[in-house]
Amino acid sequence: MSGDFRGTRSAMSAPVTTRQQPPDTRAMGTRLTLVVLISVPAFLLVALIVVAVEASWAPLRRLDASASTHMHLVAVGHPLWVRIMEAVSNVGSPTVMRSLVALLAIVLWIRRAHRLAIWAALTIAGGALIDVVLKAAVDRARPHFTDPVAVAGGGSFPSGHAFTATLGAGVLLLWVLPLLSPRGRIVAWIVAAAVPLAVGLSRIALGVHWVSDVVGGWLLGAALLAVTSAVFETWRQKRGLERSHPLTEGVAPEETQTAAHSDEAP
């Protein structure tokens, strides 16, 4: 009897372990980092810019007007500069960026990287929808000059070029990262940051957007990219896949590898 009691007491006093908690905690940490440190601050800054635009906040108006006037004067006196900025703007246009991501999504789907294809397509499509809605809601007038070097239609905020270039470069970056060496990843990050930066600056230089339009586009692109990456990571975790490190491994390293090697013999 006493032996049975001691056995029961030993079993009751044995420590209980939860081996799956650390991975879940780490995965949650990745998602929280993307949302709390990137998406939330970026969306809040965009909201503040919208409020400042709607209220005609004097400091923002002065900044926008000063930068636009200065860039316009530079453009008027340098035709070659205008042609370069037009080329950058055209190469980084929403049409080009959306087409690149759409092509990537199709190729990924054909190569059986279905989840990654869906993420890429939904991210760029979501950006297009947000761009249309915000332009209509804010309805901000574009810069106006008596001697413009370029013209553009539609609302001014946010800059669709800056927004879509950020999204497009980000999607392409997070797709290709698993295929690169550590040094290659650094180069890829530099290129992914330089593309939307150059496209956004070209829109200011051409006099078709205010500085705050472009900054808003950059922020929206980074915020949406972080949100969709966090949601995608949650989706992966629910299917029992290993946690990914988006900044170094992309959003779906296993599917990037699948697509890259789908032509190889089994």
N, C-alpha and C positions, 0 to 999 in steps of 0.2 A: 504493500500500500504506500509506504513511504517512498519507495523507488518510483512508483508512478507519479507521486506528488512532485518529486524532485524533477522528473522528466517534464512534467507539465509546466513547472515553474521555469525551467530552463528554456522551454520553447516560448513561453510568454515573454521572457526577458531578452530574447534574441533580437538584435537590431533589425529594423526594417529598412531595406535599401530600395531606392528608386533610380535605377540606372538610366532611364530614358529622360530624366529631367534636365541634365546638363545640355544635351543637344537641343532640346526644345527651347531652353533658356537662351542659348547662343543664337538660335534661329530668330527668336523674338527680338534679340538685341540687334540683329541685322535690319529687321523691318523697322524697329523703332528709330534706328540711326537714320535710315532713309527718310522716314516721315518727319520725325521731330527735328532733326538737324538740317534738313534740306527743304522738304516740301512745305512745312508749316511756316518757317520764316519767309520763304520765297512768296508764298501766297499772301501772307500778311503785307509784305512790301508792295506787292502788286495792288492790293486793296488800298493801301495808303496812297499810292500814286494815282489811282482812280479818284479817290476822294479829293486829292489836291488838284487834279485836273478839273473835276466838276465844280470845285469851289474857286477856281481861278486863283490858286494860291500864288501870291506875288513872287516869292523866291523861286518857285519852280518855273513860272513864266519867264522870269529874267534869265534863268539858266538856259532854258530851251531857246529863247530868242537870241541870246548872245552866241551860243554854240552854232545855231543855224545860220546866223548872219556871217559869222567868221568863216564857216565852212563854205558858204555860198560865194563869198568873195574870193576864196582860194580857187574854187572851181571855175568861176568866170574868167579868171586870169590864166588858167592852165588847162587847155583843151585835152592834152594827153592824159592828165589826171582824171578828167571826166570820163574819157574812154576806158581807162583802167577800172574806175569805179563801176561803170556800166557793165563791164565784163564780169566783175566779181558779183555784182547784184544779179545778173542773169544766170550765172552758173549756180549761185546759191538760192535761186528763186524757189518759192513753195512748190511750183510745178515740177521742177527738177528733183527736189528733195523727196517729195511724195512719190514720184515715179521710181526713184532709186529704192526706197523702202518697199514699195509695192512689188517691184521686181525681186527684191531679196525675199519677201514673204512667199512669193510664188515658188522660187527656187527651193526655199527651205521646206515648203509643203511637199513638193515633188520628191525631195530627198528624205522624206519621212521625219523631219524635225517639226512636227505639227504644232506642238505647244509654243515653240519659239516663233513660228510663223504667225500664229494667232496673236501673240504678244506684240510683235512688230506692227502688224496690221492695225490692231486696236489702238496702239499708242499714237501712230501717225494720223489715224482717222479721228481719234479723240481730239488731237490738236487742231485739226481742220475745223471741227465743230465749234470748239471753244473760240477759235479765232473769229469765225463768222458771228457768233453770238456776242462777243465782247465788242467788236467793231460796231455792231448795230446798237448795242446798249449804251456805249460811251459816246458814240457819234461825234468824235473829235475832228475838227478841221485840220487839214494838213498845212504845213508851212506854205506861204504864198509870196512869190517874188515877181517883180515886174519883168525881169529877164531870167526866167528859170532855165536851168540846164537840163532838167528832166521833169516829167509830170507823172502823176499816178492818181488813180481814182479810188473811191471808197473811203471809209473811215481811217483815221490815222492811228488810233490806239487799239490794240498793240501793233507793233510792226510784225506783219505776217512773215516777212523774210527772216527777221531775227528769231522769231518764235519757231518757225518750221526748220530753219537751219540748225538750231539747237537740238530740236527733237531728232531730226534726221541724222545728224552727226552722232548724237548719243546712241541711237538705235544701232547704227552701224558699228560704233565702238563696242557696245556691250555684246554684239554678236561675235566680233572677230577676236576679242581679247583671249579666249582660251587657245587660240591657234598660234599665239605669239610668244616669243621669248621675253624674259623680264625687260631687256632693253627695248624690244619691239613694242612692248606695252607702254613704255614711257613715250616713245615716239607717237604711238597711236593717240595717247591722251593729249599730247601737244597739238596734233593735227585736229583732233575733235574739238579742242578749245579754240584753235585759231580760225576754223571755218566760220562758226557763227559770229565770232568777234569781227572778222573782216567783212562779212555780209552786213552786219548791223552798222558798222562804220560807213560802209558804202551808201547805205540808205540816208544817213545824215549828210554825207558829203554831196549827194545828189539833190539835197534839199526837198526830199519827199517825206521825211519823218523828223519829228522832234527827238531829242536825246531821250526823253522819258518814255517815248514809244518803244525805242529800241531796248532800253533797259528793262522795260516791262516784258517785252518779248523774250529776252534772255531768261528772266526770272521764271516766266510761265513755262518755258521749255524745260528748265532744270527741275521745276516742281512737278510737272506732269510726268517726266521721265522717272523721277524718284518714286512717285505714287504707283505707277504701273509696275515698276520693278519690285516694289514691296508687295503688291498684290500677287504678282507672279510668283514670288518666293513663297508666299503663303500657299498658293496652289501647288507648288512643287512639294512642300512639306507634307501636305495632306495626302500626297500620293507616295509618300515614303522615300522620296529622293533625298540625297545628302544636301546639307546646307551649302549654298554657294556664297562666294565673296564677290559681289558685283563689281567692286572697284578693280579687282585683279583677275577675276575669272569670268566676268560677264554674268548674264542672268540665267543661262542654261548651258553650262560647259559640256554636259553630256550630249545635248542635242546639237550643239555646234560641231562636236567631234563626229557625231552620227552623219550629219550632212556633209562634212568634209571627206568622209571615207566611205560614203554609200556606194561608190563605184567599185570599191575593192572587192575581190572575191571573198566569200565567207570561208 
